[in-house]
Amino acid sequence: MPYVMQLKYSGVYVPNELIEAFYINEGVNYNLANKNFNKEKEFFDRANSLLENLLTYLEENKFKNKI
């Protein structure tokens, strides 16, 4: 089960606009994938983009969800 679905089922709210799925290392064996991980620019670009989206979402919604 995807990690985000586990969070949703456990009661942690994850907005759909903050969810992104992609495959890395498809067709590459585990050992080679680990050796080349730091060279995979796409993963880090996507991670940075997702964090930027999270920060933007939090900034835009910080006053909406105050109790």
N, CA, C and O atoms as a printed pandas DataFrame, in Angstrom:
     atom_number atom_name residue_name chain_id  residue_number  x_coord  y_coord  z_coord
0              1         N          MET        A               1    0.852   -1.178    0.000
1              2        CA          MET        A               1    0.000    0.000    0.000
2              3         C          MET        A               1    0.898    1.243    0.000
3              4         O          MET        A               1    1.859    1.319    0.766
4              5         N          PRO        A               2    0.585    2.203   -0.853
5              6        CA          PRO        A               2    1.401    3.422   -0.877
6              7         C          PRO        A               2    1.416    4.128    0.474
7              8         O          PRO        A               2    0.440    4.084    1.223
8              9         N          TYR        A               3    2.516    4.768    0.766
9             10        CA          TYR        A               3    2.713    5.440    2.049
10            11         C          TYR        A               3    1.634    6.479    2.324
11            12         O          TYR        A               3    1.149    6.583    3.451
12            13         N          VAL        A               4    1.256    7.245    1.314
13            14        CA          VAL        A               4    0.242    8.289    1.510
14            15         C          VAL        A               4   -1.088    7.671    1.889
15            16         O          VAL        A               4   -1.800    8.213    2.734
16            17         N          MET        A               5   -1.437    6.552    1.285
17            18        CA          MET        A               5   -2.694    5.895    1.637
18            19         C          MET        A               5   -2.640    5.418    3.087
19            20         O          MET        A               5   -3.652    5.472    3.786
20            21         N          GLN        A               6   -1.496    4.958    3.543
21            22        CA          GLN        A               6   -1.359    4.552    4.937
22            23         C          GLN        A               6   -1.604    5.742    5.854
23            24         O          GLN        A               6   -2.263    5.610    6.885
24            25         N          LEU        A               7   -1.074    6.905    5.481
25            26        CA          LEU        A               7   -1.303    8.100    6.286
26            27         C          LEU        A               7   -2.784    8.449    6.324
27            28         O          LEU        A               7   -3.323    8.755    7.388
28            29         N          LYS        A               8   -3.447    8.404    5.169
29            30        CA          LYS        A               8   -4.863    8.758    5.114
30            31         C          LYS        A               8   -5.701    7.801    5.962
31            32         O          LYS        A               8   -6.599    8.233    6.685
32            33         N          TYR        A               9   -5.409    6.504    5.870
33            34        CA          TYR        A               9   -6.175    5.534    6.648
34            35         C          TYR        A               9   -5.908    5.661    8.143
35            36         O          TYR        A               9   -6.748    5.264    8.951
36            37         N          SER        A              10   -4.754    6.206    8.529
37            38        CA          SER        A              10   -4.453    6.355    9.950
38            39         C          SER        A              10   -4.978    7.678   10.506
39            40         O          SER        A              10   -4.816    7.963   11.692
40            41         N          GLY        A              11   -5.608    8.487    9.645
41            42        CA          GLY        A              11   -6.214    9.719   10.115
42            43         C          GLY        A              11   -5.405   10.967    9.841
43            44         O          GLY        A              11   -5.818   12.056   10.241
44            45         N          VAL        A              12   -4.271   10.853    9.176
45            46        CA          VAL        A              12   -3.465   12.020    8.832
46            47         C          VAL        A              12   -3.974   12.561    7.503
47            48         O          VAL        A              12   -4.013   11.834    6.510
48            49         N          TYR        A              13   -4.360   13.816    7.479
49            50        CA          TYR        A              13   -4.895   14.411    6.258
50            51         C          TYR        A              13   -3.759   14.793    5.309
51            52         O          TYR        A              13   -2.838   15.518    5.687
52            53         N          VAL        A              14   -3.836   14.301    4.087
53            54        CA          VAL        A              14   -2.870   14.642    3.046
54            55         C          VAL        A              14   -3.660   15.159    1.850
55            56         O          VAL        A              14   -4.353   14.379    1.197
56            57         N          PRO        A              15   -3.574   16.447    1.547
57            58        CA          PRO        A              15   -4.325   16.998    0.418
58            59         C          PRO        A              15   -3.873   16.377   -0.903
59            60         O          PRO        A              15   -2.685   16.119   -1.099
60            61         N          ASN        A              16   -4.813   16.142   -1.794
61            62        CA          ASN        A              16   -4.507   15.509   -3.075
62            63         C          ASN        A              16   -3.485   16.292   -3.884
63            64         O          ASN        A              16   -2.685   15.696   -4.605
64            65         N          GLU        A              17   -3.498   17.617   -3.779
65            66        CA          GLU        A              17   -2.552   18.401   -4.575
66            67         C          GLU        A              17   -1.110   18.252   -4.097
67            68         O          GLU        A              17   -0.186   18.711   -4.768
68            69         N          LEU        A              18   -0.913   17.621   -2.954
69            70        CA          LEU        A              18    0.446   17.400   -2.447
70            71         C          LEU        A              18    0.938   15.975   -2.704
71            72         O          LEU        A              18    2.010   15.589   -2.238
72            73         N          ILE        A              19    0.156   15.206   -3.442
73            74        CA          ILE        A              19    0.527   13.822   -3.731
74            75         C          ILE        A              19    1.073   13.733   -5.144
75            76         O          ILE        A              19    0.461   14.219   -6.094
76            77         N          GLU        A              20    2.217   13.114   -5.266
77            78        CA          GLU        A              20    2.816   12.888   -6.575
78            79         C          GLU        A              20    3.437   11.499   -6.568
79            80         O          GLU        A              20    4.151   11.140   -5.632
80            81         N          ALA        A              21    3.173   10.735   -7.589
81            82        CA          ALA        A              21    3.734    9.387   -7.685
82            83         C          ALA        A              21    4.616    9.293   -8.917
83            84         O          ALA        A              21    4.293    9.835   -9.974
84            85         N          PHE        A              22    5.720    8.604   -8.766
85            86        CA          PHE        A              22    6.588    8.334   -9.903
86            87         C          PHE        A              22    7.465    7.131   -9.569
87            88         O          PHE        A              22    7.684    6.807   -8.402
88            89         N          TYR        A              23    7.951    6.491  -10.592
89            90        CA          TYR        A              23    8.799    5.322  -10.426
90            91         C          TYR        A              23   10.250    5.715  -10.648
91            92         O          TYR        A              23   10.575    6.447  -11.583
92            93         N          ILE        A              24   11.111    5.218   -9.779
93            94        CA          ILE        A              24   12.547    5.388   -9.988
94            95         C          ILE        A              24   13.159    3.996  -10.033
95            96         O          ILE        A              24   12.653    3.059   -9.415
96            97         N          ASN        A              25   14.230    3.879  -10.755
97            98        CA          ASN        A              25   14.983    2.619  -10.841
98            99         C          ASN        A              25   14.189    1.468  -11.442
99           100         O          ASN        A              25   14.470    0.306  -11.148
100          101         N          GLU        A              26   13.221    1.766  -12.263
101          102        CA          GLU        A              26   12.447    0.704  -12.894
102          103         C          GLU        A              26   13.353   -0.091  -13.839
103          104         O          GLU        A              26   14.011    0.476  -14.711
104          105         N          GLY        A              27   13.375   -1.395  -13.653
105          106        CA          GLY        A              27   14.175   -2.271  -14.498
106          107         C          GLY        A              27   15.644   -2.351  -14.103
107          108         O          GLY        A              27   16.444   -2.957  -14.816
108          109         N          VAL        A              28   16.007   -1.743  -12.968
109          110        CA          VAL        A              28   17.396   -1.761  -12.501
110          111         C          VAL        A              28   17.455   -2.586  -11.220
111          112         O          VAL        A              28   16.589   -2.454  -10.355
112          113         N          ASN        A              29   18.467   -3.432  -11.096
113          114        CA          ASN        A              29   18.543   -4.252   -9.885
114          115         C          ASN        A              29   18.849   -3.390   -8.661
115          116         O          ASN        A              29   19.346   -2.269   -8.776
116          117         N          TYR        A              30   18.544   -3.934   -7.503
117          118        CA          TYR        A              30   18.629   -3.205   -6.240
118          119         C          TYR        A              30   20.039   -2.667   -5.978
119          120         O          TYR        A              30   20.197   -1.509   -5.592
120          121         N          ASN        A              31   21.050   -3.491   -6.182
121          122        CA          ASN        A              31   22.434   -3.086   -5.910
122          123         C          ASN        A              31   22.847   -1.917   -6.803
123          124         O          ASN        A              31   23.404   -0.934   -6.314
124          125         N          LEU        A              32   22.583   -2.011   -8.086
125          126        CA          LEU        A              32   22.950   -0.936   -9.008
126          127         C          LEU        A              32   22.162    0.339   -8.717
127          128         O          LEU        A              32   22.696    1.444   -8.809
128          129         N          ALA        A              33   20.884    0.173   -8.364
129          130        CA          ALA        A              33   20.059    1.342   -8.031
130          131         C          ALA        A              33   20.630    2.085   -6.825
131          132         O          ALA        A              33   20.662    3.316   -6.816
132          133         N          ASN        A              34   21.077    1.356   -5.816
133          134        CA          ASN        A              34   21.673    1.992   -4.632
134          135         C          ASN        A              34   22.979    2.702   -4.965
135          136         O          ASN        A              34   23.255    3.780   -4.440
136          137         N          LYS        A              35   23.779    2.103   -5.832
137          138        CA          LYS        A              35   25.054    2.715   -6.203
138          139         C          LYS        A              35   24.851    4.022   -6.974
139          140         O          LYS        A              35   25.630    4.965   -6.831
140          141         N          ASN        A              36   23.809    4.065   -7.782
141          142        CA          ASN        A              36   23.583    5.224   -8.652
142          143         C          ASN        A              36   22.583    6.233   -8.095
143          144         O          ASN        A              36   22.261    7.215   -8.763
144          145         N          PHE        A              37   22.092    6.004   -6.889
145          146        CA          PHE        A              37   21.031    6.850   -6.349
146          147         C          PHE        A              37   21.407    8.327   -6.328
147          148         O          PHE        A              37   20.609    9.169   -6.737
148          149         N          ASN        A              38   22.591    8.651   -5.865
149          150        CA          ASN        A              38   23.001   10.061   -5.758
150          151         C          ASN        A              38   23.169   10.741   -7.115
151          152         O          ASN        A              38   23.249   11.968   -7.188
152          153         N          LYS        A              39   23.220    9.968   -8.168
153          154        CA          LYS        A              39   23.368   10.518   -9.515
154          155         C          LYS        A              39   22.016   10.765  -10.179
155          156         O          LYS        A              39   21.956   11.349  -11.261
156          157         N          GLU        A              40   20.928   10.324   -9.539
157          158        CA          GLU        A              40   19.585   10.437  -10.116
158          159         C          GLU        A              40   19.014   11.827   -9.856
159          160         O          GLU        A              40   18.394   12.062   -8.820
160          161         N          LYS        A              41   19.219   12.729  -10.778
161          162        CA          LYS        A              41   18.774   14.112  -10.635
162          163         C          LYS        A              41   17.243   14.222  -10.562
163          164         O          LYS        A              41   16.716   15.073   -9.846
164          165         N          GLU        A              42   16.536   13.366  -11.300
165          166        CA          GLU        A              42   15.068   13.448  -11.335
166          167         C          GLU        A              42   14.455   13.296   -9.939
167          168         O          GLU        A              42   13.534   14.030   -9.581
168          169         N          PHE        A              43   14.965   12.349   -9.157
169          170        CA          PHE        A              43   14.422   12.123   -7.821
170          171         C          PHE        A              43   14.553   13.380   -6.962
171          172         O          PHE        A              43   13.593   13.786   -6.307
172          173         N          PHE        A              44   15.729   13.994   -6.963
173          174        CA          PHE        A              44   15.959   15.178   -6.143
174          175         C          PHE        A              44   15.171   16.383   -6.652
175          176         O          PHE        A              44   14.690   17.191   -5.857
176          177         N          ASP        A              45   15.038   16.505   -7.960
177          178        CA          ASP        A              45   14.218   17.584   -8.527
178          179         C          ASP        A              45   12.761   17.435   -8.104
179          180         O          ASP        A              45   12.112   18.414   -7.734
180          181         N          ARG        A              46   12.256   16.215   -8.161
181          182        CA          ARG        A              46   10.862   15.977   -7.763
182          183         C          ARG        A              46   10.664   16.179   -6.268
183          184         O          ARG        A              46    9.637   16.707   -5.841
184          185         N          ALA        A              47   11.634   15.764   -5.478
185          186        CA          ALA        A              47   11.549   15.961   -4.024
186          187         C          ALA        A              47   11.544   17.449   -3.689
187          188         O          ALA        A              47   10.757   17.890   -2.851
188          189         N          ASN        A              48   12.405   18.221   -4.327
189          190        CA          ASN        A              48   12.430   19.673   -4.104
190          191         C          ASN        A              48   11.111   20.313   -4.512
191          192         O          ASN        A              48   10.592   21.175   -3.803
192          193         N          SER        A              49   10.572   19.900   -5.638
193          194        CA          SER        A              49    9.305   20.430   -6.116
194          195         C          SER        A              49    8.171   20.111   -5.135
195          196         O          SER        A              49    7.326   20.961   -4.854
196          197         N          LEU        A              50    8.165   18.894   -4.626
197          198        CA          LEU        A              50    7.119   18.496   -3.682
198          199         C          LEU        A              50    7.224   19.309   -2.386
199          200         O          LEU        A              50    6.204   19.723   -1.835
200          201         N          LEU        A              51    8.434   19.536   -1.903
201          202        CA          LEU        A              51    8.607   20.340   -0.689
202          203         C          LEU        A              51    8.208   21.800   -0.921
203          204         O          LEU        A              51    7.628   22.432   -0.038
204          205         N          GLU        A              52    8.515   22.329   -2.094
205          206        CA          GLU        A              52    8.092   23.689   -2.420
206          207         C          GLU        A              52    6.566   23.775   -2.469
207          208         O          GLU        A              52    5.981   24.751   -1.999
208          209         N          ASN        A              53    5.930   22.758   -3.037
209          210        CA          ASN        A              53    4.466   22.723   -3.064
210          211         C          ASN        A              53    3.887   22.666   -1.655
211          212         O          ASN        A              53    2.886   23.320   -1.363
212          213         N          LEU        A              54    4.521   21.881   -0.780
213          214        CA          LEU        A              54    4.068   21.783    0.608
214          215         C          LEU        A              54    4.177   23.134    1.307
215          216         O          LEU        A              54    3.238   23.561    1.979
216          217         N          LEU        A              55    5.307   23.805    1.156
217          218        CA          LEU        A              55    5.493   25.111    1.790
218          219         C          LEU        A              55    4.481   26.129    1.270
219          220         O          LEU        A              55    3.931   26.912    2.045
220          221         N          THR        A              56    4.238   26.120   -0.019
221          222        CA          THR        A              56    3.239   27.022   -0.606
222          223         C          THR        A              56    1.855   26.715   -0.062
223          224         O          THR        A              56    1.106   27.625    0.295
224          225         N          TYR        A              57    1.515   25.432    0.002
225          226        CA          TYR        A              57    0.207   25.017    0.523
226          227         C          TYR        A              57    0.043   25.474    1.978
227          228         O          TYR        A              57   -0.995   26.023    2.350
228          229         N          LEU        A              58    1.060   25.246    2.783
229          230        CA          LEU        A              58    0.979   25.634    4.194
230          231         C          LEU        A              58    0.857   27.145    4.351
231          232         O          LEU        A              58    0.091   27.623    5.189
232          233         N          GLU        A              59    1.601   27.892    3.558
233          234        CA          GLU        A              59    1.541   29.350    3.627
234          235         C          GLU        A              59    0.162   29.863    3.218
235          236         O          GLU        A              59   -0.375   30.769    3.856
236          237         N          GLU        A              60   -0.411   29.294    2.164
237          238        CA          GLU        A              60   -1.718   29.737    1.671
238          239         C          GLU        A              60   -2.855   29.355    2.614
239          240         O          GLU        A              60   -3.891   30.021    2.635
240          241         N          ASN        A              61   -2.671   28.288    3.393
241          242        CA          ASN        A              61   -3.753   27.777    4.230
242          243         C          ASN        A              61   -3.542   27.982    5.720
243          244         O          ASN        A              61   -4.305   27.441    6.520
244          245         N          LYS        A              62   -2.535   28.745    6.118
245          246        CA          LYS        A              62   -2.226   28.850    7.540
246          247         C          LYS        A              62   -3.337   29.548    8.333
247          248         O          LYS        A              62   -3.508   29.258    9.517
248          249         N          PHE        A              63   -4.085   30.447    7.720
249          250        CA          PHE        A              63   -5.145   31.116    8.445
250          251         C          PHE        A              63   -6.485   30.423    8.279
251          252         O          PHE        A              63   -7.394   30.652    9.077
252          253         N          LYS        A              64   -6.631   29.596    7.282
253          254        CA          LYS        A              64   -7.896   28.898    7.047
254          255         C          LYS        A              64   -8.185   27.858    8.099
255          256         O          LYS        A              64   -9.341   27.647    8.466
256          257         N          ASN        A              65   -7.132   27.192    8.596
257          258        CA          ASN        A              65   -7.314   26.035    9.482
258          259         C          ASN        A              65   -7.050   26.338   10.942
259          260         O          ASN        A              65   -6.894   25.412   11.739
260          261         N          LYS        A              66   -6.995   27.601   11.316
261          262        CA          LYS        A              66   -6.767   27.926   12.732
262          263         C          LYS        A              66   -8.013   27.587   13.544
263          264         O          LYS        A              66   -9.146   27.786   13.104
264          265         N          ILE        A              67   -7.768   27.075   14.731
265          266        CA          ILE        A              67   -8.877   26.684   15.612
266          267         C          ILE        A              67   -9.106   27.785   16.628
267          268         O          ILE        A              67   -9.994   27.671   17.472
